[in-house]
Amino acid sequence: MNKKLKWTLRMALTSFSLLVFALLINYFREPLLGIKEGYAPHNFSFNFLFFLPAILTSLGLGIAVIGRTIKHWKNWNSLNRKLIFIGLSSPVILLFIFQTIRILTIE
């Protein structure tokens, strides 16, 4: 396997696993961390110090993976590998788009 392919695969797997890890920790934050839902200071600090950096890192890796995949589209022959790269990195981008639309449409 090419060095660029390995690096892109690692980035895609890291993006996806970081997204899943952050969402799981966010869902189970009360039993794991004792953060009560609705208590503003703890929720704000959790979101600002853990959830936001994890999601932004995952988003950056996802955008980088899709950019690298598009850049090397003709050089990399395996269509399955390219689709795996895009499939692993697209959930975080779709989540970010969904959340952005949701925030902008709040009345």
GROMACS elastic network, one bead per residue, 0.5 to 0.9 nm:
[ bonds ]
;  ai    aj funct       b0    kb
    1     4     6  0.84561   500
    1     5     6  0.65543   500
    1     6     6  0.67142   500
    2     5     6  0.51459   500
    2     6     6  0.63659   500
    2     7     6  0.87341   500
    3     6     6  0.51965   500
    3     7     6  0.62357   500
    3     8     6  0.86250   500
    4     7     6  0.50763   500
    4     8     6  0.60542   500
    4     9     6  0.84804   500
    4    68     6  0.88682   500
    5     8     6  0.51055   500
    5     9     6  0.60216   500
    5    10     6  0.85545   500
    5    76     6  0.82441   500
    5    81     6  0.88207   500
    6     9     6  0.50609   500
    6    10     6  0.61591   500
    6    11     6  0.86009   500
    7    10     6  0.51366   500
    7    11     6  0.62124   500
    7    12     6  0.86663   500
    8    11     6  0.50157   500
    8    12     6  0.61221   500
    8    13     6  0.85799   500
    8    64     6  0.84578   500
    8    65     6  0.59258   500
    8    68     6  0.73203   500
    8    69     6  0.79805   500
    8    85     6  0.74636   500
    9    12     6  0.50866   500
    9    13     6  0.61086   500
    9    14     6  0.84354   500
    9    65     6  0.81299   500
    9    81     6  0.87348   500
    9    84     6  0.85926   500
    9    85     6  0.65306   500
   10    13     6  0.51720   500
   10    14     6  0.59588   500
   10    15     6  0.84598   500
   11    14     6  0.50695   500
   11    15     6  0.60336   500
   11    16     6  0.86238   500
   11    61     6  0.60033   500
   11    62     6  0.75703   500
   11    64     6  0.81016   500
   11    65     6  0.65611   500
   11    85     6  0.89024   500
   11    89     6  0.86017   500
   12    15     6  0.51083   500
   12    16     6  0.62294   500
   12    17     6  0.85390   500
   12    58     6  0.89602   500
   12    61     6  0.69191   500
   12    62     6  0.64215   500
   12    64     6  0.88135   500
   12    65     6  0.61103   500
   12    66     6  0.88173   500
   12    84     6  0.85781   500
   12    85     6  0.59130   500
   12    86     6  0.80048   500
   12    87     6  0.87011   500
   12    88     6  0.56330   500
   12    89     6  0.54813   500
   13    16     6  0.52086   500
   13    17     6  0.59351   500
   13    18     6  0.83082   500
   13    85     6  0.83836   500
   13    88     6  0.66158   500
   13    89     6  0.78994   500
   14    17     6  0.51746   500
   14    18     6  0.57961   500
   14    19     6  0.83665   500
   14    58     6  0.74518   500
   14    61     6  0.77188   500
   14    62     6  0.89823   500
   15    18     6  0.53216   500
   15    19     6  0.62142   500
   15    20     6  0.87578   500
   15    55     6  0.88162   500
   15    57     6  0.75516   500
   15    59     6  0.71297   500
   15    60     6  0.82072   500
   15    61     6  0.55581   500
   15    62     6  0.58531   500
   15    65     6  0.88887   500
   15    88     6  0.74952   500
   15    89     6  0.62607   500
   15    92     6  0.77044   500
   16    19     6  0.51777   500
   16    20     6  0.62690   500
   16    21     6  0.85878   500
   16    58     6  0.71153   500
   16    62     6  0.80538   500
   16    88     6  0.57056   500
   16    89     6  0.61648   500
   16    90     6  0.86348   500
   16    91     6  0.75468   500
   16    92     6  0.73392   500
   17    20     6  0.50963   500
   17    21     6  0.59646   500
   17    22     6  0.84799   500
   17    58     6  0.85766   500
   18    21     6  0.50298   500
   18    22     6  0.60077   500
   18    23     6  0.85023   500
   18    54     6  0.66255   500
   18    55     6  0.75931   500
   18    57     6  0.82286   500
   18    58     6  0.61331   500
   19    22     6  0.52205   500
   19    23     6  0.61390   500
   19    24     6  0.85505   500
   19    54     6  0.71347   500
   19    55     6  0.62423   500
   19    57     6  0.89836   500
   19    58     6  0.60969   500
   19    59     6  0.85817   500
   19    91     6  0.84243   500
   19    92     6  0.66805   500
   20    23     6  0.51948   500
   20    24     6  0.60579   500
   20    25     6  0.85611   500
   21    24     6  0.51772   500
   21    25     6  0.61229   500
   21    26     6  0.84749   500
   21    54     6  0.87986   500
   22    25     6  0.51982   500
   22    26     6  0.60184   500
   22    27     6  0.85773   500
   22    50     6  0.79894   500
   22    51     6  0.61335   500
   22    54     6  0.63720   500
   22    55     6  0.71655   500
   23    27     6  0.60805   500
   23    28     6  0.86083   500
   23    51     6  0.80969   500
   23    55     6  0.88827   500
   24    27     6  0.50910   500
   24    28     6  0.61288   500
   24    29     6  0.82240   500
   25    28     6  0.52035   500
   25    29     6  0.55192   500
   25    32     6  0.77174   500
   25    33     6  0.87802   500
   25    51     6  0.85670   500
   26    29     6  0.52028   500
   26    30     6  0.86080   500
   26    46     6  0.87129   500
   26    47     6  0.85043   500
   26    51     6  0.72463   500
   27    30     6  0.80464   500
   28    31     6  0.58500   500
   28    32     6  0.60585   500
   28    33     6  0.80767   500
   29    32     6  0.51549   500
   29    33     6  0.52073   500
   29    34     6  0.65229   500
   29    35     6  0.59172   500
   29    36     6  0.79275   500
   29    37     6  0.85482   500
   29    46     6  0.89843   500
   30    33     6  0.55189   500
   30    36     6  0.54992   500
   30    37     6  0.71447   500
   31    34     6  0.55969   500
   31    35     6  0.78109   500
   31    36     6  0.89051   500
   32    35     6  0.81524   500
   33    36     6  0.88491   500
   35    38     6  0.89256   500
   35    39     6  0.76533   500
   35    42     6  0.61774   500
   35    43     6  0.69002   500
   35    46     6  0.82951   500
   36    39     6  0.57660   500
   36    40     6  0.89106   500
   36    42     6  0.76531   500
   36    43     6  0.77259   500
   37    40     6  0.81477   500
   37    42     6  0.87247   500
   37    43     6  0.71227   500
   38    42     6  0.87903   500
   38    43     6  0.72318   500
   39    42     6  0.60611   500
   39    43     6  0.61728   500
   39    44     6  0.86162   500
   40    43     6  0.51484   500
   40    44     6  0.58734   500
   40    45     6  0.85173   500
   41    44     6  0.52232   500
   41    45     6  0.62107   500
   41    46     6  0.85615   500
   42    45     6  0.52431   500
   42    46     6  0.60236   500
   42    47     6  0.84907   500
   43    46     6  0.51125   500
   43    47     6  0.60113   500
   43    48     6  0.83882   500
   44    47     6  0.52077   500
   44    48     6  0.59097   500
   44    49     6  0.83226   500
   45    48     6  0.50789   500
   45    49     6  0.57043   500
   45    50     6  0.79463   500
   46    49     6  0.54001   500
   46    50     6  0.55413   500
   46    51     6  0.65739   500
   46    52     6  0.86580   500
   47    50     6  0.56544   500
   47    52     6  0.57290   500
   47    53     6  0.85637   500
   48    51     6  0.63598   500
   48    52     6  0.55070   500
   48    53     6  0.73764   500
   49    52     6  0.67324   500
   49    53     6  0.67548   500
   49    54     6  0.88893   500
   50    53     6  0.57947   500
   50    54     6  0.61888   500
   50    55     6  0.87011   500
   51    54     6  0.52572   500
   51    55     6  0.61304   500
   51    56     6  0.85638   500
   52    55     6  0.52284   500
   52    56     6  0.60191   500
   52    57     6  0.84619   500
   53    56     6  0.51132   500
   53    57     6  0.59347   500
   53    58     6  0.84015   500
   54    57     6  0.52214   500
   54    58     6  0.61160   500
   54    59     6  0.85394   500
   55    58     6  0.50082   500
   55    59     6  0.59987   500
   55    60     6  0.85749   500
   55    92     6  0.76339   500
   55    96     6  0.85910   500
   56    60     6  0.60895   500
   56    61     6  0.85557   500
   57    60     6  0.51222   500
   57    61     6  0.62175   500
   57    62     6  0.85367   500
   58    61     6  0.51450   500
   58    62     6  0.60570   500
   58    63     6  0.86413   500
   58    89     6  0.83627   500
   58    92     6  0.67444   500
   58    93     6  0.88333   500
   59    62     6  0.50010   500
   59    63     6  0.61544   500
   59    64     6  0.85124   500
   59    89     6  0.81344   500
   59    92     6  0.57683   500
   59    93     6  0.61618   500
   59    96     6  0.77080   500
   60    63     6  0.52408   500
   60    64     6  0.61338   500
   60    65     6  0.86182   500
   61    64     6  0.50149   500
   61    65     6  0.60946   500
   61    66     6  0.86688   500
   61    89     6  0.76127   500
   62    65     6  0.51298   500
   62    66     6  0.62770   500
   62    67     6  0.85093   500
   62    85     6  0.89756   500
   62    86     6  0.82904   500
   62    88     6  0.79584   500
   62    90     6  0.66318   500
   62    91     6  0.85231   500
   62    92     6  0.68193   500
   62    93     6  0.68614   500
   63    66     6  0.52419   500
   63    67     6  0.60246   500
   63    68     6  0.85535   500
   63    89     6  0.73859   500
   63    90     6  0.83600   500
   63    93     6  0.74705   500
   64    67     6  0.50003   500
   64    68     6  0.60396   500
   64    69     6  0.84664   500
   64    89     6  0.89324   500
   65    68     6  0.51320   500
   65    69     6  0.60299   500
   65    70     6  0.85692   500
   65    85     6  0.68011   500
   65    86     6  0.73238   500
   65    89     6  0.67187   500
   66    69     6  0.50158   500
   66    70     6  0.61293   500
   66    71     6  0.84538   500
   66    85     6  0.72293   500
   66    86     6  0.59219   500
   66    89     6  0.70358   500
   66    90     6  0.80428   500
   67    70     6  0.52399   500
   67    71     6  0.60199   500
   67    72     6  0.86357   500
   68    72     6  0.60823   500
   68    73     6  0.82185   500
   69    72     6  0.53386   500
   69    73     6  0.56797   500
   69    76     6  0.84246   500
   69    82     6  0.64448   500
   69    85     6  0.72492   500
   69    86     6  0.75598   500
   70    73     6  0.50012   500
   70    74     6  0.84339   500
   70    82     6  0.87906   500
   71    74     6  0.80174   500
   71    75     6  0.86988   500
   72    75     6  0.51903   500
   72    76     6  0.60791   500
   73    76     6  0.57017   500
   73    77     6  0.78080   500
   73    79     6  0.89107   500
   73    82     6  0.76865   500
   74    77     6  0.69306   500
   76    79     6  0.79146   500
   76    81     6  0.84786   500
   76    82     6  0.77606   500
   77    81     6  0.85199   500
   77    82     6  0.85472   500
   78    81     6  0.54086   500
   78    82     6  0.65733   500
   78    83     6  0.88582   500
   79    82     6  0.51156   500
   79    83     6  0.61697   500
   79    84     6  0.85700   500
   80    83     6  0.51167   500
   80    84     6  0.60992   500
   80    85     6  0.86590   500
   81    84     6  0.50027   500
   81    85     6  0.62498   500
   81    86     6  0.87067   500
   82    85     6  0.51345   500
   82    86     6  0.63186   500
   82    87     6  0.84906   500
   83    86     6  0.50711   500
   83    87     6  0.58011   500
   83    88     6  0.84367   500
   84    88     6  0.59864   500
   84    89     6  0.85148   500
   85    88     6  0.53795   500
   85    89     6  0.63073   500
   85    90     6  0.85134   500
   86    89     6  0.52986   500
   86    90     6  0.57716   500
   87    90     6  0.54423   500
   87    91     6  0.73450   500
   88    91     6  0.68352   500
   88    92     6  0.86248   500
   89    92     6  0.63051   500
   89    93     6  0.71474   500
   90    93     6  0.51459   500
   90    94     6  0.60817   500
   90    95     6  0.85225   500
   91    94     6  0.50911   500
   91    95     6  0.60123   500
   91    96     6  0.85354   500
   92    96     6  0.61117   500
   92    97     6  0.86279   500
   93    96     6  0.50697   500
   93    97     6  0.62174   500
   93    98     6  0.85746   500
   94    97     6  0.50987   500
   94    98     6  0.60622   500
   94    99     6  0.85399   500
   95    98     6  0.50566   500
   95    99     6  0.60569   500
   95   100     6  0.84888   500
   96    99     6  0.51558   500
   96   100     6  0.60486   500
   96   101     6  0.86090   500
   97   100     6  0.51125   500
   97   101     6  0.62037   500
   97   102     6  0.85042   500
   98   101     6  0.52599   500
   98   102     6  0.60698   500
   98   103     6  0.86431   500
   99   103     6  0.60832   500
   99   104     6  0.85603   500
  100   103     6  0.51761   500
  100   104     6  0.61755   500
  100   105     6  0.86541   500
  101   104     6  0.51340   500
  101   105     6  0.61399   500
  101   106     6  0.88063   500
  102   105     6  0.53519   500
  102   106     6  0.65097   500
  103   106     6  0.55789   500
  104   107     6  0.85219   500
